[in-house]
């Protein structure tokens, strides 16, 4: 039974054609019986009216507006040619319902008006002679009700379909918005992870590489210095592991854990340790704090630390031998200023302008992303007197 129902739903034109033929057969039989009672043949006008009204049934889904107009014309022709109501006139009820469901508004209104006047006109043209005037009026009202009900049912179905279509469209739009938000969130999380991994790995590994090169150079001539370099490598490696564990812990749990093997996020108070580590690694750094230190938002703290860390890492990478650096941390009334300069040869132009054709230069990209997240500004480029300069201004808000 379900297969039959599915087949009929897939082929509505066949269903309409079947009912058109069925209605034509009933109309022919009814008209023949009536004409036989009168002792006359079926008039050609009556047969034509039957065919046209059945055509309305057959094509009502394909061209509802045209079939509505055809039904109205056939109804007027019936009145003019004195073709009494037939079973085929049921097509007028069907087309009123169809247009109310799927036709344009003008056609729906036209169908309602036509349906409301069809029964009164038919009753005036062919009144019941054996009935009183009151009886004819009652019959007129009774015959008008089906047209009104057909239109109301069709219009209600139209409203319901529009409501469900709106719900489906809204659900699809929300789904698209959720997918877009999910993609944005994934991209932001990937960028955050990339920044953290770069900051943790690049700085510590660069220190370890510098110390390892130094240890290899003085291993035979100055064993004590080589031993000290190896101790620095060991300490830096442990620090890198601790920060990696903290980062992995955050990725697993989504929260910062300050107990166990995880460590807090670095802040500006740890800049002294960072700069001392750079000095131990062989990079002279001049560090000064100007203004009155005060509590900072955690995002600004982390951003300031990472900018200094990345800037000094770049100095070791690209500055060349005998390079010195300076770090200035300035507390303004409404912002925190950072200035990191070196007197080396500076980074290649394509790294700080384009990010590098081979994917290098992620450190400066990460700096700009971090500064943008806290609403600050960043300027990076070569110094007029040689070397490289990174300056940033981070807006301050009261820490809660």
C-alpha positions, 0 to 999 in steps of 0.5 A: 500500500505504501508503494502505491501511495508513493507512486501516486505522490510522484505522479500527480498528473496521472492522478488528475488525469484519472479523476478527469476521466472518471468525472467525464464518465459520470457526467456522460452517464448522468447527462444521458439519463437526463436526456433519455428521460426527456426523450432527446439526444445529448446536445453538443454544447453539453458535451463540450462543457463536460470536456472543458470542465474535465480538462480543468481537473486534468491540468489544474496543477500544471496551469492553475491560473489558466484553468481558473479562467477556463472554468469561469468562461465555461460557467458563463457559457453554461449560463448563456447556452442554458446548459444545466449544472452537471457532475462535471461542475465539481471541477469548479470546487476543485479549481477554487481549492487548487488556486487557493493552495498554490496560485498567486494572490490575485487568482486566489481572490478571483476564485473566492469571488467566483465561487461565492457568486457561482451558486447564486447565479446558477440558482437564479438561472435554474430555480427550483420551480416546486420550491418557494422563494425562501427555499430557493434562498436556503438552497442558494446559501447551502450551495455556496458553502462548499465553495467557501469551505474549499477556498478556506481549506486551500488558503489554510494549507497555503499558510501552513506550507509557507510556515513550514517552508519558513521553518525549514529555511530558518533551520537551514540558515541556522545550520549554515551559521553554525557551520560558519561559526564552527569554521571560524572557531576552528581557525581561531583555535588553530591560530592560537595553538600555532602561536603558542607552539611557535612561541614556546618552541622557537625561543627555547630551541634557539637558546639551546642551539646557541648554547650547543654551538658555543659548547662545541666550540669551547669543549676542548679549550674551556671545559668549564664554559662548555659545562655551563652551556650544557647546564643552560641547555638542560634548564632551557629544555626543562622549561620548554617541556614544562611550557609544552605540558602546560599547553597540552593540558590547556588543549585537553581540558580547555582550562589553565591548570596551575597545579601539578606539572603545569605552570601559569601563563607567563606575564611581564613579571617574568620578563626579567627571567626571560632577559636573563636567559638571553644574556646567559645565552650570549645576547647582551640585553638592556632592559628598562621599565618606565612609568609606574607598574600596575596590574594588567589584564591577563591577555595584555600580560601574555601578549607583552611577554610573547612579543619580547620573547619573539623579538629577542628570538628573532634577534638571535636568529637574524642579528648576526654576531656581536649583536646587542638588544634593548627592551623598554617597557613603558606604562602610560596612563591608558596603555602599555608600550613596548620597544625592542631594538637591536643593532644587528643586520636585521631580518630579511625584508620578505620575512617581516613584510610577507611572512616568507614564500616558504612559510617562514616569518610566523613569529611576526604574524603571531605578534600581529595576531596577538596585538590585534586580539587585545586591540593594540597596534604593532610596528615592525621593521628595520631601524634607521641606524641599522638593526631591527625595531619592534614597537607595540602599544597595548591598551590598558584596562583595570584588572578584575 
